[in-house]
């Protein structure tokens, strides 16, 4: 069974990069979102088991979107993606219900290892 993932980031390049890493790692990217509002709507439609969520996005940031997604599905695995220097926001994201975080620029093996760690027990 492949694990369904949504990639949420306002930068198309970053979505494309993450999608490639995830698909090459055996994950099924079922949708992409360009902001927090879009992420919530697509989460309801596609029910991914894992969400990679950028923190800084227009219309609704990743922290608010995590709160909404976790309210919809408390078992959702949300991995935050942030730029260097956003440590305070990362703490807020974890308090909001995110399971972990990745700091840009990231290493593809770190991403795959992190997803494996979180999906091994929770999705199987």
Long-range contacts (C-beta under 8 A, 24 or more apart in sequence): 1-124, 2-26, 2-27, 2-28, 3-27, 3-28, 3-49, 3-50, 3-115, 3-119, 3-123, 4-28, 4-30, 4-46, 4-47, 4-48, 4-49, 4-50, 5-29, 5-30, 5-48, 5-49, 5-50, 5-51, 5-52, 5-115, 6-30, 6-31, 6-32, 6-33, 6-39, 6-42, 6-43, 6-46, 6-48, 6-50, 6-51, 6-52, 7-31, 7-32, 7-33, 7-51, 7-52, 8-32, 8-33, 8-34, 8-35, 8-36, 8-38, 8-39, 8-51, 8-52, 8-53, 8-54, 8-57, 8-62, 8-65, 9-33, 9-34, 9-52, 9-53, 9-54, 9-57, 9-81, 10-34, 10-35, 10-54, 10-56, 10-57, 10-58, 11-54, 14-54, 14-81, 14-104, 18-52, 18-81, 18-111, 21-108, 21-111, 21-112, 22-52, 22-111, 22-112, 22-115, 24-108, 25-108, 25-111, 25-112, 25-115, 27-115, 35-59, 35-60, 36-60, 36-61, 36-62, 36-64, 36-65, 36-68, 37-65, 39-65, 39-69, 40-65, 40-68, 40-69, 40-72, 43-69, 43-72, 43-73, 43-76, 44-72, 47-73, 49-76, 49-77, 49-119, 49-122, 49-123, 50-77, 50-78, 50-79, 50-115, 50-118, 50-119, 50-123, 51-76, 51-77, 51-78, 51-79, 52-79, 52-80, 52-81, 52-102, 53-78, 53-79, 53-80, 53-81, 53-93, 53-98, 54-80, 54-81, 54-82, 55-80, 55-81, 55-82, 55-83, 55-86, 55-89, 55-90, 55-93, 56-82, 56-83, 56-86, 56-89, 62-93, 63-89, 63-92, 63-93, 63-96, 64-96, 66-93, 66-96, 66-97, 66-98, 67-96, 67-97, 69-97, 70-96, 70-97, 75-122, 77-118, 77-119, 77-122, 77-123, 79-114, 79-115, 79-118, 81-106
